[in-house]
Amino acid sequence: MKAIFSSRTRRQLELLELLADADWITFPRASEILNVPVKTLKSDIIELEALLTPTTIETSKKYGLRLATNLDFCISSIYQKFLKNSIEFQLIEKIFLHNFSTIIDLADDLYISISTIKRIVQRVNQQLQLEGFTINLKKMQLIGDPHSICNFMHCYFQERYGVAEKLLTAAQLASLDQVGLQIVKQALPGRKSYRMYFSLLNRLRLYTYTVINLLKYNNENQFYDVPKKVFSILEDTHACNEFFAQFQLSLTPKTLNTFFFLFFSNDYVDSLESAKKLIKSDHQERLKYQKIIHLIREIERRMDCECHNFEAIFLQLYNLDCMTHGRTYILYDRNKEFFLGVKNLYGHLPTEIIHSLQAIFYSNPYKEYIVYESISMLFTYWPNLLDRLEASTPTLNACLLFDISMEYMQMLSERITYYLRGRFSCTPIRVTTLADVEKSLSDYDCVITNIPEIQTDTVPIVMIPLIPDAQSFDKLMLVYEEHFKES
């Protein structure tokens, strides 16, 4: 959703994303990638300094520019700051939360003119209509598909605020947790106990808060085929009164059914047995069932890694199709980042899994979002899969030659192998002259040394000190990744 930003804001965000993925980058190179003059980049850096604090952008005539970060830096904090400072997203949030009932009050709060608001809304609506809804300034509401509105605003709240505690009081959170438990119990009636951890709780809190504001302030939207279910919390007068006191919305059967409808699809399957019954009468569901089973069994075979959590993984994959109602992020795609991280570390297998998942979800309009979420889910519910991938990573053959005893080089080779988890197979070489090094390289992928006089065009040379530091291991991993990326 970068397209919602102004062109300048979008360019500045892309600059930061470029710096977050690199160390130093020269001004000419950054200018070429972003397709803007160096002069524009320098003025962008001045504007970004105030936004980024305490993170800064360092500049150098020789090296160019880089992002200077602290230990607590996270790329999500950059996206949070951009969302917080975006006039476009502020406008969407204020209208959704109905902070202002007239466009005049909204313009005064944002310190812009009414004509500017109309121009922004016209531009933003071109993007929002692709998501299934638009801003209606006459009604001061978001109008469109309720699922799409809730999905978008939930993703926005997740990225803008991170945790529900930033939006809600302790009393509101407690009330929402009671409602959330009712929703989960309806979706998973076969469970003997319900223990919700932070991630699910946070999602439920933010999503329920989103639905509350949809029902209170954006009620022009039409709901169809809302299932009717029974919720025991309605018998708890105190809980219902407390909910109304916190949110000024009555906790009625209609309200609770809408919460459930917008969070869990009515097609949600709660067990493997339920799925087996469903596929007897539905050919498309049977195909999806078979593809998921085949994917899990194929991963087991390829990785020699038994799936001990089969039903949970199957149900997660099976239900994602009916649980996804649009995009899964606004600016920061954590799921795609997770996939790229696994792919960079472990090679081709994650890409093959992607192809299988695309075949499973081929008919869903949100296939791209679902596929990346599936990868993240797969490794979450199958933790020993990462261990098997780690054990199966390819090895880079390196030769060691240091200006020190053979015994020390042997110890150093073992140290490198240990700290880089077997990615390097290091062999101290026995030579009498530097000229002999070139003759020894046919069996090696790189040279690790502290002797600057060693020169060769055959393989990379990595210079590290006698006591390797963090930077030394970073350099070695860079050579490792480049080697297998090329091959």
Secondary structure, 3 states (H helix, E strand, C coil): CHHHCCHHHHHHHHHHHHHHCCCCECHHHHHHHHCCCHHHHHHHHHHHHHHHCCCEEEEECCCEEEEECCCCCCHHHHHHHHHHHCHHHHHHHHHHCCCCCCHHHHHHHHCCCHHHHHHHHHHHHHHHHHHCEEEECCCCEEEECHHHHHHHHHHHHHHHHCCHHHCCCHHHHHHHHHHHHHHHHHHCCCCCCCCCCHHHHHHHHHHHHHHHHHHHHCCCCCCCCCCCCCCHHHHCHHHHHHHHHHHCCCCCHHHHHHHHHHHCCCCCCCCHHHHHHHCCCCHHHHHHHHHHHHHHHHHHHHHCCCCCCHHHHHHHHHHHHHHCCCCCCCCCCHHHHHHHHHHHHHCCHHHHHHHHHHHHCCCCCCHHHHHHHHHHHHHHHCCHHHHHHHHCCCCEEEEEECCCCHHHHHHHHHHHHHHCCCCEEEEECCCCCCHHHHHCHHHCCEEEECCCCCCCCCCCEEECCCCCCHHHHHHHHHHHHHHHHHC
